[in-house]
Amino acid sequence: MEKEQKFETKENPEQQLVRLLKEKRTEDPETKEFLDSWTREQEQMVEKSTDPEAPIQFNLRRARLYFEAGYVEEAFENFESARMQAWNEQRNELYQAIMKEMDELEDSIEKQK
């Protein structure tokens, strides 16, 4: 008797959101609601956090999520927000890391053209 193998893939909320954004786009009501819900949840976590970098890290997570889903313009808007927050808060090391990541992503986009 053959056993049927089932592999369950458990997606975390970010992975699920990326998949929905890729498959259904932001115009889809389910995707839009999930994105809004995820954003509200993340913003609440930032508000409760004692980490001064929490808002910057949130913008970076959102930027990476958008980039992975293929929303390049939205991704770079969030990277830019994170970069400016790091600059304004004089977090030079984080600022440099964000600049490097943005440059690498821009390079990868150019190579795909």
SEKESE-13922 format. One record per residue: residue in three letters; x, z, y of N, C-alpha, C in turn. Coordinates in nm, 4 decimals, always signed. Layout:
// residues N
<node residu="ALA" n_c1="X" n_c3="Z" n_c2="Y" ca_c1="X" ca_c3="Z" ca_c2="Y" c_c1="X" c_c3="Z" c_c2="Y"/>
...
END
This chain:
// residues 113
<node residu="MET" n_c1="+0.0840" n_c3="+0.0000" n_c2="-0.1169" ca_c1="+0.0000" ca_c3="+0.0000" ca_c2="+0.0000" c_c1="+0.0893" c_c3="+0.0000" c_c2="+0.1243"/>
<node residu="GLU" n_c1="+0.0655" n_c3="-0.0976" n_c2="+0.2112" ca_c1="+0.1447" ca_c3="-0.1081" ca_c2="+0.3338" c_c1="+0.0859" c_c3="-0.0192" c_c2="+0.4406"/>
<node residu="LYS" n_c1="+0.1743" n_c3="+0.0477" n_c2="+0.5073" ca_c1="+0.1299" ca_c3="+0.1293" ca_c2="+0.6196" c_c1="+0.1404" c_c3="+0.0459" c_c2="+0.7467"/>
<node residu="GLU" n_c1="+0.0349" n_c3="+0.0489" n_c2="+0.8209" ca_c1="+0.0355" ca_c3="-0.0233" ca_c2="+0.9474" c_c1="+0.1062" c_c3="+0.0630" c_c2="+1.0516"/>
<node residu="GLN" n_c1="+0.2067" n_c3="+0.0051" n_c2="+1.1131" ca_c1="+0.2809" ca_c3="+0.0800" ca_c2="+1.2128" c_c1="+0.2171" c_c3="+0.0594" c_c2="+1.3496"/>
<node residu="LYS" n_c1="+0.1934" n_c3="+0.1664" n_c2="+1.4137" ca_c1="+0.1391" ca_c3="+0.1589" ca_c2="+1.5488" c_c1="+0.2361" c_c3="+0.2290" c_c2="+1.6426"/>
<node residu="PHE" n_c1="+0.2703" n_c3="+0.1583" n_c2="+1.7452" ca_c1="+0.3589" ca_c3="+0.2154" ca_c2="+1.8447" c_c1="+0.2775" c_c3="+0.2382" c_c2="+1.9706"/>
<node residu="GLU" n_c1="+0.2573" n_c3="+0.3607" n_c2="+2.0021" ca_c1="+0.1848" ca_c3="+0.3913" ca_c2="+2.1248" c_c1="+0.2835" c_c3="+0.3934" c_c2="+2.2398"/>
<node residu="THR" n_c1="+0.2472" n_c3="+0.3234" n_c2="+2.3402" ca_c1="+0.3306" ca_c3="+0.3272" ca_c2="+2.4591" c_c1="+0.2594" c_c3="+0.4106" c_c2="+2.5631"/>
<node residu="LYS" n_c1="+0.3205" n_c3="+0.5156" n_c2="+2.5965" ca_c1="+0.2660" ca_c3="+0.6044" ca_c2="+2.6989" c_c1="+0.3293" c_c3="+0.5683" c_c2="+2.8316"/>
<node residu="GLU" n_c1="+0.2465" n_c3="+0.5219" n_c2="+2.9204" ca_c1="+0.2960" ca_c3="+0.4872" ca_c2="+3.0530" c_c1="+0.2800" c_c3="+0.6075" c_c2="+3.1448"/>
<node residu="ASN" n_c1="+0.3811" n_c3="+0.6299" n_c2="+3.2265" ca_c1="+0.3635" ca_c3="+0.7303" ca_c2="+3.3294" c_c1="+0.2826" c_c3="+0.6640" c_c2="+3.4418"/>
<node residu="PRO" n_c1="+0.2322" n_c3="+0.7403" n_c2="+3.5377" ca_c1="+0.1482" ca_c3="+0.6814" ca_c2="+3.6424" c_c1="+0.2165" c_c3="+0.5680" c_c2="+3.7195"/>
<node residu="GLU" n_c1="+0.3461" n_c3="+0.5803" n_c2="+3.7449" ca_c1="+0.4166" ca_c3="+0.4750" ca_c2="+3.8171" c_c1="+0.4217" c_c3="+0.3464" c_c2="+3.7357"/>
<node residu="GLN" n_c1="+0.4490" n_c3="+0.3582" n_c2="+3.6059" ca_c1="+0.4534" ca_c3="+0.2404" ca_c2="+3.5193" c_c1="+0.3159" c_c3="+0.1743" c_c2="+3.5116"/>
<node residu="GLN" n_c1="+0.2131" n_c3="+0.2565" n_c2="+3.5014" ca_c1="+0.0768" ca_c3="+0.2043" ca_c2="+3.4960" c_c1="+0.0426" c_c3="+0.1326" c_c2="+3.6261"/>
<node residu="LEU" n_c1="+0.0825" n_c3="+0.1906" n_c2="+3.7366" ca_c1="+0.0556" ca_c3="+0.1301" ca_c2="+3.8663" c_c1="+0.1283" c_c3="-0.0032" c_c2="+3.8819"/>
<node residu="VAL" n_c1="+0.2531" n_c3="-0.0089" n_c2="+3.8412" ca_c1="+0.3294" ca_c3="-0.1342" ca_c2="+3.8466" c_c1="+0.2587" c_c3="-0.2405" c_c2="+3.7626"/>
<node residu="ARG" n_c1="+0.2183" n_c3="-0.2029" n_c2="+3.6421" ca_c1="+0.1502" ca_c3="-0.2980" ca_c2="+3.5541" c_c1="+0.0204" c_c3="-0.3486" c_c2="+3.6185"/>
<node residu="LEU" n_c1="-0.0591" n_c3="-0.2572" n_c2="+3.6727" ca_c1="-0.1849" ca_c3="-0.2975" ca_c2="+3.7367" c_c1="-0.1601" c_c3="-0.3878" c_c2="+3.8576"/>
<node residu="LEU" n_c1="-0.0593" n_c3="-0.3528" n_c2="+3.9366" ca_c1="-0.0284" ca_c3="-0.4357" ca_c2="+4.0530" c_c1="+0.0144" c_c3="-0.5759" c_c2="+4.0107"/>
<node residu="LYS" n_c1="+0.0908" n_c3="-0.5856" n_c2="+3.9043" ca_c1="+0.1354" ca_c3="-0.7162" ca_c2="+3.8556" c_c1="+0.0185" c_c3="-0.7969" c_c2="+3.7985"/>
<node residu="GLU" n_c1="-0.0634" n_c3="-0.7295" n_c2="+3.7187" ca_c1="-0.1706" ca_c3="-0.7989" ca_c2="+3.6473" c_c1="-0.2916" c_c3="-0.8291" c_c2="+3.7354"/>
<node residu="LYS" n_c1="-0.3313" n_c3="-0.7313" n_c2="+3.8167" ca_c1="-0.4595" ca_c3="-0.7443" ca_c2="+3.8858" c_c1="-0.4486" c_c3="-0.7570" c_c2="+4.0374"/>
<node residu="ARG" n_c1="-0.3310" n_c3="-0.7255" n_c2="+4.0918" ca_c1="-0.3057" ca_c3="-0.7322" ca_c2="+4.2358" c_c1="-0.3840" c_c3="-0.6228" c_c2="+4.3102"/>
<node residu="THR" n_c1="-0.3558" n_c3="-0.6093" n_c2="+4.4372" ca_c1="-0.4146" ca_c3="-0.5020" ca_c2="+4.5174" c_c1="-0.5610" c_c3="-0.5271" c_c2="+4.5511"/>
<node residu="GLU" n_c1="-0.6070" n_c3="-0.6508" n_c2="+4.5357" ca_c1="-0.7461" ca_c3="-0.6817" ca_c2="+4.5667" c_c1="-0.8427" c_c3="-0.6231" c_c2="+4.4640"/>
<node residu="ASP" n_c1="-0.7928" n_c3="-0.5946" n_c2="+4.3456" ca_c1="-0.8750" ca_c3="-0.5388" ca_c2="+4.2388" c_c1="-0.9150" c_c3="-0.3952" c_c2="+4.2742"/>
<node residu="PRO" n_c1="-1.0448" n_c3="-0.3634" n_c2="+4.2694" ca_c1="-1.0906" ca_c3="-0.2273" ca_c2="+4.3067" c_c1="-1.0258" c_c3="-0.1155" c_c2="+4.2249"/>
<node residu="GLU" n_c1="-1.0111" n_c3="-0.1367" n_c2="+4.0943" ca_c1="-0.9491" ca_c3="-0.0343" ca_c2="+4.0083" c_c1="-0.8042" c_c3="-0.0106" c_c2="+4.0502"/>
<node residu="THR" n_c1="-0.7318" n_c3="-0.1180" n_c2="+4.0751" ca_c1="-0.5917" ca_c3="-0.1077" ca_c2="+4.1146" c_c1="-0.5794" c_c3="-0.0409" c_c2="+4.2504"/>
<node residu="LYS" n_c1="-0.6631" n_c3="-0.0816" n_c2="+4.3441" ca_c1="-0.6598" ca_c3="-0.0228" ca_c2="+4.4784" c_c1="-0.6891" c_c3="+0.1270" c_c2="+4.4732"/>
<node residu="GLU" n_c1="-0.7886" n_c3="+0.1663" n_c2="+4.3951" ca_c1="-0.8233" ca_c3="+0.3084" ca_c2="+4.3821" c_c1="-0.7082" c_c3="+0.3866" c_c2="+4.3184"/>
<node residu="PHE" n_c1="-0.6463" n_c3="+0.3287" n_c2="+4.2142" ca_c1="-0.5350" ca_c3="+0.3956" ca_c2="+4.1476" c_c1="-0.4178" c_c3="+0.4120" c_c2="+4.2439"/>
<node residu="LEU" n_c1="-0.3882" n_c3="+0.3075" n_c2="+4.3211" ca_c1="-0.2800" ca_c3="+0.3136" ca_c2="+4.4196" c_c1="-0.3098" c_c3="+0.4195" c_c2="+4.5258"/>
<node residu="ASP" n_c1="-0.4321" n_c3="+0.4206" n_c2="+4.5760" ca_c1="-0.4707" ca_c3="+0.5198" ca_c2="+4.6770" c_c1="-0.4621" c_c3="+0.6618" c_c2="+4.6222"/>
<node residu="SER" n_c1="-0.5079" n_c3="+0.6794" n_c2="+4.4999" ca_c1="-0.5042" ca_c3="+0.8109" ca_c2="+4.4359" c_c1="-0.3599" c_c3="+0.8571" c_c2="+4.4148"/>
<node residu="TRP" n_c1="-0.2756" n_c3="+0.7670" n_c2="+4.3650" ca_c1="-0.1338" ca_c3="+0.7994" ca_c2="+4.3440" c_c1="-0.0687" c_c3="+0.8373" c_c2="+4.4770"/>
<node residu="THR" n_c1="-0.0982" n_c3="+0.7607" n_c2="+4.5811" ca_c1="-0.0394" ca_c3="+0.7866" ca_c2="+4.7129" c_c1="-0.0822" c_c3="+0.9234" c_c2="+4.7651"/>
<node residu="ARG" n_c1="-0.2119" n_c3="+0.9530" n_c2="+4.7553" ca_c1="-0.2606" ca_c3="+1.0845" ca_c2="+4.8014" c_c1="-0.1931" c_c3="+1.1983" c_c2="+4.7252"/>
<node residu="GLU" n_c1="-0.1808" n_c3="+1.1813" n_c2="+4.5938" ca_c1="-0.1162" ca_c3="+1.2825" ca_c2="+4.5096" c_c1="+0.0292" c_c3="+1.3046" c_c2="+4.5523"/>
<node residu="GLN" n_c1="+0.1007" n_c3="+1.1951" n_c2="+4.5745" ca_c1="+0.2411" ca_c3="+1.2033" ca_c2="+4.6153" c_c1="+0.2539" c_c3="+1.2687" c_c2="+4.7529"/>
<node residu="GLU" n_c1="+0.1650" n_c3="+1.2330" n_c2="+4.8441" ca_c1="+0.1683" ca_c3="+1.2916" ca_c2="+4.9789" c_c1="+0.1419" c_c3="+1.4417" c_c2="+4.9742"/>
<node residu="GLN" n_c1="+0.0508" n_c3="+1.4842" n_c2="+4.8859" ca_c1="+0.0245" ca_c3="+1.6279" ca_c2="+4.8704" c_c1="+0.1473" c_c3="+1.6995" c_c2="+4.8161"/>
<node residu="MET" n_c1="+0.2164" n_c3="+1.6373" n_c2="+4.7224" ca_c1="+0.3382" ca_c3="+1.6970" ca_c2="+4.6673" c_c1="+0.4448" c_c3="+1.7101" c_c2="+4.7761"/>
<node residu="VAL" n_c1="+0.4545" n_c3="+1.6087" n_c2="+4.8614" ca_c1="+0.5514" ca_c3="+1.6124" ca_c2="+4.9715" c_c1="+0.5174" c_c3="+1.7272" c_c2="+5.0666"/>
<node residu="GLU" n_c1="+0.3896" n_c3="+1.7415" n_c2="+5.0989" ca_c1="+0.3468" ca_c3="+1.8484" ca_c2="+5.1904" c_c1="+0.3785" c_c3="+1.9864" c_c2="+5.1350"/>
<node residu="LYS" n_c1="+0.3673" n_c3="+2.0033" n_c2="+5.0038" ca_c1="+0.3919" ca_c3="+2.1330" ca_c2="+4.9408" c_c1="+0.5402" c_c3="+2.1601" c_c2="+4.9164"/>
<node residu="SER" n_c1="+0.6194" n_c3="+2.0559" n_c2="+4.9214" ca_c1="+0.7611" ca_c3="+2.0675" ca_c2="+4.8888" c_c1="+0.8387" c_c3="+2.1390" c_c2="+4.9991"/>
<node residu="THR" n_c1="+0.9393" n_c3="+2.2124" n_c2="+4.9562" ca_c1="+1.0297" ca_c3="+2.2767" ca_c2="+5.0519" c_c1="+1.1566" c_c3="+2.1924" c_c2="+5.0704"/>
<node residu="ASP" n_c1="+1.1656" n_c3="+2.0828" n_c2="+4.9962" ca_c1="+1.2806" ca_c3="+1.9935" ca_c2="+5.0049" c_c1="+1.2676" c_c3="+1.9067" c_c2="+5.1302"/>
<node residu="PRO" n_c1="+1.3615" n_c3="+1.9173" n_c2="+5.2229" ca_c1="+1.3513" ca_c3="+1.8379" ca_c2="+5.3455" c_c1="+1.3624" c_c3="+1.6871" c_c2="+5.3210"/>
<node residu="GLU" n_c1="+1.4140" n_c3="+1.6487" n_c2="+5.2044" ca_c1="+1.4253" ca_c3="+1.5070" ca_c2="+5.1720" c_c1="+1.3018" c_c3="+1.4532" c_c2="+5.0997"/>
<node residu="ALA" n_c1="+1.2029" n_c3="+1.5371" n_c2="+5.0741" ca_c1="+1.0850" ca_c3="+1.4945" ca_c2="+4.9979" c_c1="+1.0147" c_c3="+1.3728" c_c2="+5.0589"/>
<node residu="PRO" n_c1="+0.9939" n_c3="+1.3669" n_c2="+5.1905" ca_c1="+0.9282" ca_c3="+1.2470" ca_c2="+5.2463" c_c1="+1.0114" c_c3="+1.1203" c_c2="+5.2271"/>
<node residu="ILE" n_c1="+1.1411" n_c3="+1.1344" n_c2="+5.2367" ca_c1="+1.2301" ca_c3="+1.0196" ca_c2="+5.2175" c_c1="+1.2230" c_c3="+0.9733" c_c2="+5.0723"/>
<node residu="GLN" n_c1="+1.2292" n_c3="+1.0680" n_c2="+4.9805" ca_c1="+1.2245" ca_c3="+1.0344" ca_c2="+4.8381" c_c1="+1.0910" c_c3="+0.9703" c_c2="+4.8008"/>
<node residu="PHE" n_c1="+0.9822" n_c3="+1.0150" n_c2="+4.8641" ca_c1="+0.8516" ca_c3="+0.9540" ca_c2="+4.8395" c_c1="+0.8524" c_c3="+0.8067" c_c2="+4.8824"/>
<node residu="ASN" n_c1="+0.9060" n_c3="+0.7802" n_c2="+5.0019" ca_c1="+0.9126" ca_c3="+0.6410" ca_c2="+5.0473" c_c1="+1.0013" c_c3="+0.5563" c_c2="+4.9566"/>
<node residu="LEU" n_c1="+1.1068" n_c3="+0.6156" n_c2="+4.9040" ca_c1="+1.1929" ca_c3="+0.5420" ca_c2="+4.8105" c_c1="+1.1202" c_c3="+0.5123" c_c2="+4.6795"/>
<node residu="ARG" n_c1="+1.0463" n_c3="+0.6109" n_c2="+4.6265" ca_c1="+0.9694" ca_c3="+0.5877" ca_c2="+4.5035" c_c1="+0.8670" c_c3="+0.4759" c_c2="+4.5247"/>
<node residu="ARG" n_c1="+0.7984" n_c3="+0.4824" n_c2="+4.6376" ca_c1="+0.6967" ca_c3="+0.3814" ca_c2="+4.6672" c_c1="+0.7627" c_c3="+0.2443" c_c2="+4.6858"/>
<node residu="ALA" n_c1="+0.8771" n_c3="+0.2397" n_c2="+4.7516" ca_c1="+0.9478" ca_c3="+0.1134" ca_c2="+4.7722" c_c1="+0.9880" c_c3="+0.0523" c_c2="+4.6381"/>
<node residu="ARG" n_c1="+1.0438" n_c3="+0.1344" n_c2="+4.5511" ca_c1="+1.0878" ca_c3="+0.0842" ca_c2="+4.4202" c_c1="+0.9694" c_c3="+0.0375" c_c2="+4.3358"/>
<node residu="LEU" n_c1="+0.8593" n_c3="+0.1101" n_c2="+4.3443" ca_c1="+0.7385" ca_c3="+0.0738" ca_c2="+4.2724" c_c1="+0.6889" c_c3="-0.0639" c_c2="+4.3199"/>
<node residu="TYR" n_c1="+0.6779" n_c3="-0.0809" n_c2="+4.4509" ca_c1="+0.6349" ca_c3="-0.2093" ca_c2="+4.5050" c_c1="+0.7306" c_c3="-0.3212" c_c2="+4.4658"/>
<node residu="PHE" n_c1="+0.8594" n_c3="-0.2945" n_c2="+4.4727" ca_c1="+0.9576" ca_c3="-0.3977" ca_c2="+4.4392" c_c1="+0.9425" c_c3="-0.4408" c_c2="+4.2939"/>
<node residu="GLU" n_c1="+0.9305" n_c3="-0.3433" n_c2="+4.2058" ca_c1="+0.9167" ca_c3="-0.3729" ca_c2="+4.0631" c_c1="+0.7897" c_c3="-0.4536" c_c2="+4.0351"/>
<node residu="ALA" n_c1="+0.6857" n_c3="-0.4296" n_c2="+4.1144" ca_c1="+0.5587" ca_c3="-0.5002" ca_c2="+4.0955" c_c1="+0.5587" c_c3="-0.6375" c_c2="+4.1624"/>
<node residu="GLY" n_c1="+0.6650" n_c3="-0.6679" n_c2="+4.2369" ca_c1="+0.6744" ca_c3="-0.7983" ca_c2="+4.2995" c_c1="+0.6263" c_c3="-0.8044" c_c2="+4.4433"/>
<node residu="TYR" n_c1="+0.6021" n_c3="-0.6905" n_c2="+4.5028" ca_c1="+0.5583" ca_c3="-0.6833" ca_c2="+4.6424" c_c1="+0.6809" c_c3="-0.6573" c_c2="+4.7301"/>
<node residu="VAL" n_c1="+0.7583" n_c3="-0.7602" n_c2="+4.7520" ca_c1="+0.8875" ca_c3="-0.7467" ca_c2="+4.8189" c_c1="+0.8720" c_c3="-0.6997" c_c2="+4.9634"/>
<node residu="GLU" n_c1="+0.7789" n_c3="-0.7584" n_c2="+5.0371" ca_c1="+0.7608" ca_c3="-0.7191" ca_c2="+5.1777" c_c1="+0.7225" c_c3="-0.5724" c_c2="+5.1901"/>
<node residu="GLU" n_c1="+0.6276" n_c3="-0.5283" n_c2="+5.1086" ca_c1="+0.5859" ca_c3="-0.3884" ca_c2="+5.1105" c_c1="+0.7006" c_c3="-0.2964" c_c2="+5.0679"/>
<node residu="ALA" n_c1="+0.7780" n_c3="-0.3427" n_c2="+4.9722" ca_c1="+0.8926" ca_c3="-0.2640" ca_c2="+4.9260" c_c1="+0.9907" c_c3="-0.2418" c_c2="+5.0398"/>
<node residu="PHE" n_c1="+1.0257" n_c3="-0.3497" n_c2="+5.1102" ca_c1="+1.1240" ca_c3="-0.3358" ca_c2="+5.2169" c_c1="+1.0696" c_c3="-0.2566" c_c2="+5.3362"/>
<node residu="GLU" n_c1="+0.9395" n_c3="-0.2589" n_c2="+5.3583" ca_c1="+0.8804" ca_c3="-0.1743" ca_c2="+5.4627" c_c1="+0.9018" c_c3="-0.0272" c_c2="+5.4293"/>
<node residu="ASN" n_c1="+0.8838" n_c3="+0.0077" n_c2="+5.3026" ca_c1="+0.9036" ca_c3="+0.1467" ca_c2="+5.2609" c_c1="+1.0504" c_c3="+0.1853" c_c2="+5.2577"/>
<node residu="PHE" n_c1="+1.1369" n_c3="+0.0917" n_c2="+5.2162" ca_c1="+1.2804" ca_c3="+0.1187" ca_c2="+5.2234" c_c1="+1.3216" c_c3="+0.1426" c_c2="+5.3687"/>
<node residu="GLU" n_c1="+1.2689" n_c3="+0.0621" n_c2="+5.4579" ca_c1="+1.3011" ca_c3="+0.0764" ca_c2="+5.5997" c_c1="+1.2545" c_c3="+0.2122" c_c2="+5.6530"/>
<node residu="SER" n_c1="+1.1356" n_c3="+0.2549" n_c2="+5.6134" ca_c1="+1.0863" ca_c3="+0.3873" ca_c2="+5.6544" c_c1="+1.1780" c_c3="+0.4977" c_c2="+5.6046"/>
<node residu="ALA" n_c1="+1.2178" n_c3="+0.4879" n_c2="+5.4781" ca_c1="+1.3077" ca_c3="+0.5890" ca_c2="+5.4207" c_c1="+1.4423" c_c3="+0.5871" c_c2="+5.4922"/>
<node residu="ARG" n_c1="+1.4915" n_c3="+0.4675" n_c2="+5.5193" ca_c1="+1.6209" ca_c3="+0.4535" ca_c2="+5.5878" c_c1="+1.6152" c_c3="+0.5172" c_c2="+5.7268"/>
<node residu="MET" n_c1="+1.5087" n_c3="+0.4906" n_c2="+5.8005" ca_c1="+1.4955" ca_c3="+0.5471" ca_c2="+5.9354" c_c1="+1.4788" c_c3="+0.6989" c_c2="+5.9313"/>
<node residu="GLN" n_c1="+1.4055" n_c3="+0.7489" n_c2="+5.8326" ca_c1="+1.3910" ca_c3="+0.8938" ca_c2="+5.8191" c_c1="+1.5275" c_c3="+0.9577" c_c2="+5.7928"/>
<node residu="ALA" n_c1="+1.6037" n_c3="+0.8970" n_c2="+5.7046" ca_c1="+1.7372" ca_c3="+0.9511" ca_c2="+5.6736" c_c1="+1.8252" c_c3="+0.9468" c_c2="+5.7975"/>
<node residu="TRP" n_c1="+1.8196" n_c3="+0.8383" n_c2="+5.8733" ca_c1="+1.8980" ca_c3="+0.8253" ca_c2="+5.9964" c_c1="+1.8570" c_c3="+0.9322" c_c2="+6.0983"/>
<node residu="ASN" n_c1="+1.7265" n_c3="+0.9462" n_c2="+6.1188" ca_c1="+1.6762" ca_c3="+1.0420" ca_c2="+6.2172" c_c1="+1.7088" c_c3="+1.1863" c_c2="+6.1817"/>
<node residu="GLU" n_c1="+1.7179" n_c3="+1.2126" n_c2="+6.0532" ca_c1="+1.7486" ca_c3="+1.3487" ca_c2="+6.0076" c_c1="+1.8982" c_c3="+1.3684" c_c2="+5.9834"/>
<node residu="GLN" n_c1="+1.9761" n_c3="+1.2711" n_c2="+6.0224" ca_c1="+2.1220" ca_c3="+1.2750" ca_c2="+6.0116" c_c1="+2.1691" c_c3="+1.3047" c_c2="+5.8689"/>
<node residu="ARG" n_c1="+2.1045" n_c3="+1.2402" n_c2="+5.7750" ca_c1="+2.1436" ca_c3="+1.2498" ca_c2="+5.6344" c_c1="+2.2214" c_c3="+1.1237" c_c2="+5.6003"/>
<node residu="ASN" n_c1="+2.3458" n_c3="+1.1223" n_c2="+5.6480" ca_c1="+2.4277" ca_c3="+1.0023" ca_c2="+5.6426" c_c1="+2.4510" c_c3="+0.9509" c_c2="+5.5005"/>
<node residu="GLU" n_c1="+2.4769" n_c3="+1.0402" n_c2="+5.4082" ca_c1="+2.5029" ca_c3="+0.9986" ca_c2="+5.2706" c_c1="+2.3800" c_c3="+0.9292" c_c2="+5.2110"/>
<node residu="LEU" n_c1="+2.2640" n_c3="+0.9864" n_c2="+5.2335" ca_c1="+2.1393" ca_c3="+0.9274" ca_c2="+5.1841" c_c1="+2.1115" c_c3="+0.7947" c_c2="+5.2552"/>
<node residu="TYR" n_c1="+2.1367" n_c3="+0.7919" n_c2="+5.3845" ca_c1="+2.1200" ca_c3="+0.6692" ca_c2="+5.4627" c_c1="+2.2062" c_c3="+0.5569" c_c2="+5.4037"/>
<node residu="GLN" n_c1="+2.3328" n_c3="+0.5879" n_c2="+5.3756" ca_c1="+2.4238" ca_c3="+0.4883" ca_c2="+5.3197" c_c1="+2.3771" c_c3="+0.4413" c_c2="+5.1818"/>
<node residu="ALA" n_c1="+2.3255" n_c3="+0.5345" n_c2="+5.1013" ca_c1="+2.2767" ca_c3="+0.4984" ca_c2="+4.9672" c_c1="+2.1557" c_c3="+0.4053" c_c2="+4.9775"/>
<node residu="ILE" n_c1="+2.0690" n_c3="+0.4321" n_c2="+5.0722" ca_c1="+1.9511" ca_c3="+0.3463" ca_c2="+5.0921" c_c1="+1.9948" c_c3="+0.2083" c_c2="+5.1386"/>
<node residu="MET" n_c1="+2.0887" n_c3="+0.2032" n_c2="+5.2319" ca_c1="+2.1389" ca_c3="+0.0743" ca_c2="+5.2806" c_c1="+2.1999" c_c3="-0.0066" c_c2="+5.1658"/>
<node residu="LYS" n_c1="+2.2748" n_c3="+0.0609" n_c2="+5.0810" ca_c1="+2.3383" ca_c3="-0.0064" ca_c2="+4.9672" c_c1="+2.2316" c_c3="-0.0614" c_c2="+4.8725"/>
<node residu="GLU" n_c1="+2.1310" n_c3="+0.0187" n_c2="+4.8432" ca_c1="+2.0242" ca_c3="-0.0264" ca_c2="+4.7532" c_c1="+1.9490" c_c3="-0.1450" c_c2="+4.8136"/>
<node residu="MET" n_c1="+1.9206" n_c3="-0.1394" n_c2="+4.9428" ca_c1="+1.8526" ca_c3="-0.2508" ca_c2="+5.0091" c_c1="+1.9377" c_c3="-0.3775" c_c2="+5.0034"/>
<node residu="ASP" n_c1="+2.0681" n_c3="-0.3640" n_c2="+5.0295" ca_c1="+2.1588" ca_c3="-0.4801" ca_c2="+5.0228" c_c1="+2.1616" c_c3="-0.5399" c_c2="+4.8830"/>
<node residu="GLU" n_c1="+2.1673" n_c3="-0.4544" n_c2="+4.7809" ca_c1="+2.1706" ca_c3="-0.5022" ca_c2="+4.6429" c_c1="+2.0421" c_c3="-0.5764" c_c2="+4.6067"/>
<node residu="LEU" n_c1="+1.9287" n_c3="-0.5240" n_c2="+4.6525" ca_c1="+1.8015" ca_c3="-0.5903" ca_c2="+4.6244" c_c1="+1.7924" c_c3="-0.7244" c_c2="+4.6976"/>
<node residu="GLU" n_c1="+1.8382" n_c3="-0.7270" n_c2="+4.8222" ca_c1="+1.8395" ca_c3="-0.8533" ca_c2="+4.8958" c_c1="+1.9294" c_c3="-0.9561" c_c2="+4.8272"/>
<node residu="ASP" n_c1="+2.0458" n_c3="-0.9111" n_c2="+4.7787" ca_c1="+2.1365" ca_c3="-1.0002" ca_c2="+4.7055" c_c1="+2.0706" c_c3="-1.0552" c_c2="+4.5789"/>
<node residu="SER" n_c1="+1.9999" n_c3="-0.9679" n_c2="+4.5065" ca_c1="+1.9357" ca_c3="-1.0137" ca_c2="+4.3829" c_c1="+1.8239" c_c3="-1.1133" c_c2="+4.4118"/>
<node residu="ILE" n_c1="+1.7561" n_c3="-1.0958" n_c2="+4.5241" ca_c1="+1.6510" ca_c3="-1.1903" ca_c2="+4.5635" c_c1="+1.7130" c_c3="-1.3247" c_c2="+4.5971"/>
<node residu="GLU" n_c1="+1.8233" n_c3="-1.3218" n_c2="+4.6698" ca_c1="+1.8918" ca_c3="-1.4460" ca_c2="+4.7067" c_c1="+1.9412" c_c3="-1.5229" c_c2="+4.5851"/>
<node residu="LYS" n_c1="+1.9893" n_c3="-1.4496" n_c2="+4.4846" ca_c1="+2.0402" ca_c3="-1.5143" ca_c2="+4.3633" c_c1="+1.9279" c_c3="-1.5781" c_c2="+4.2823"/>
<node residu="GLN" n_c1="+1.8075" n_c3="-1.5254" n_c2="+4.2956" ca_c1="+1.6924" ca_c3="-1.5795" ca_c2="+4.2211" c_c1="+1.6398" c_c3="-1.7082" c_c2="+4.2833"/>
<node residu="LYS" n_c1="+1.6771" n_c3="-1.7349" n_c2="+4.4079" ca_c1="+1.6261" ca_c3="-1.8542" ca_c2="+4.4771" c_c1="+1.6949" c_c3="-1.9793" c_c2="+4.4308"/>
END
